[in-house]
Amino acid sequence: MGKNETRAINFLRGVPSEEALSHLIPMVAEGYEKVIRQYGTQVLQYGHFTGFKPLRELIANLHHVDPERIVAGNGGLEVISLFFKSLPLQSNVIVEEVTYDRVLLDAKRYGHNMIGVKLTPEGVDLDQFRDVVKKTEPAAFYGIPFHQNPTGINYTDENRKAVESICQEHNILCVWDVCYQDLRYDGKANGAIDVSEWGPILTSSFTKTISPGTKCGYIIVPKDYVEHLIGIVANTRINPNLPTQAFIADFIQSGWYDDYLGYLRELYRPRMDALNTAFNTHFPGASPVEISGGFFAPLTLGDISVDNESAFVKSAKDAGVGIAPAWNAVAPNFKEELQGKGLFIRLTFPAFQPNDIEWGISKLKETIELFS
Ligand SMILES: Cc1ncc(COP(=O)(O)O)c(C=O)c1O
């Protein structure tokens, strides 16, 4: 940093690190050229509207399902949105008390009523889940079982399977968004989710594991849901970006994808460690779990009330730390309760150097002290 530059960090946008994307450039350049030459007009023309067949076959193989059950699209959010579009308008949908903000915003467009259920360090509160199922007859549940956005919680197998069996018993479409499954940095690996004929539905994305710019994601639905979903896909966007899907299929098949995931885990581990250390030092107890992977971590700042949150965010910005209230990520029925506990924020870490993370969190702590 030059002498006159002021130090700053923006904890808001969960983007892959620039180094990681730069590391990818030669592989992406080579991969796209290879598949354009190999598949030619097949990937430049209309077609494959449920996704590039070789990619669907690879994904099917990974999850041990029939490729017919897979729709590969332009990103995780697109396929999630297509799924929400496929539900009857104004359906009841269960979500975690805090979740991926865009899911809440998108589902609202279809008039769905999003009902939050409490999260514990093991997953959702099962008693509350059963209670909401009984009272609201939901059409679907959407959850993020690995390195949950924004809490960082990793569901236990038992909790996840209990949710699945309640959903199966009550005919609720159970959707697990597994886009952070492979992004675990603590040296352990997340187990696989078994997909059987009824479900659960899985959705994922290559945004955080390859690149947001290439924009590719997929959803695996039950066989008897495929035709209904395909009707929605065909009316919405005909085919997805086929050169990208061909590139990703080749990237996986060549073994480069697995190597790259290994590289990301190494790159992001010290950043995660720095975040955990800084949280434990400056904000003990303000986040529900130690972060073990993914892209996000939450903080509840008990000293900052709704009335002074704007002033606090401004002071943090003046001190060089970009943060924002994360109320968009809170299910409507939890907003009041969470607002009563203090300012809720979501921070991201993979794009930053460990010393900047440590600096940003300590600055945040100093700023709070001015308000308490
Ligand atoms: C839980 C979750 N699902 C989906 C997405 C979006 O993925 P995509 O960029 O592929 O639409 C994100 C991005 O942050 C996410 O956190």
The ligand as a Gaussian input file, in Angstrom:
#p B3LYP/6-31G(d) Opt

LIG

0 1
 C      -26.617000     -20.376000      -1.110000
 C      -26.377000     -19.826000      -2.480000
 N      -27.024000     -20.362000      -3.529000
 C      -26.846000     -19.883000      -4.775000
 C      -25.993000     -18.831000      -5.020000
 C      -25.917000     -18.199000      -6.401000
 O      -25.221000     -18.882000      -7.292000
 P      -25.108000     -18.369000      -8.795000
 O      -24.130000     -17.252000      -8.825000
 O      -24.632000     -19.592000      -9.493000
 O      -26.457000     -17.944000      -9.259000
 C      -25.280000     -18.259000      -3.958000
 C      -24.362000     -17.132000      -4.190000
 O      -23.892000     -16.453000      -3.327000
 C      -25.493000     -18.765000      -2.654000
 O      -24.861000     -18.238000      -1.599000

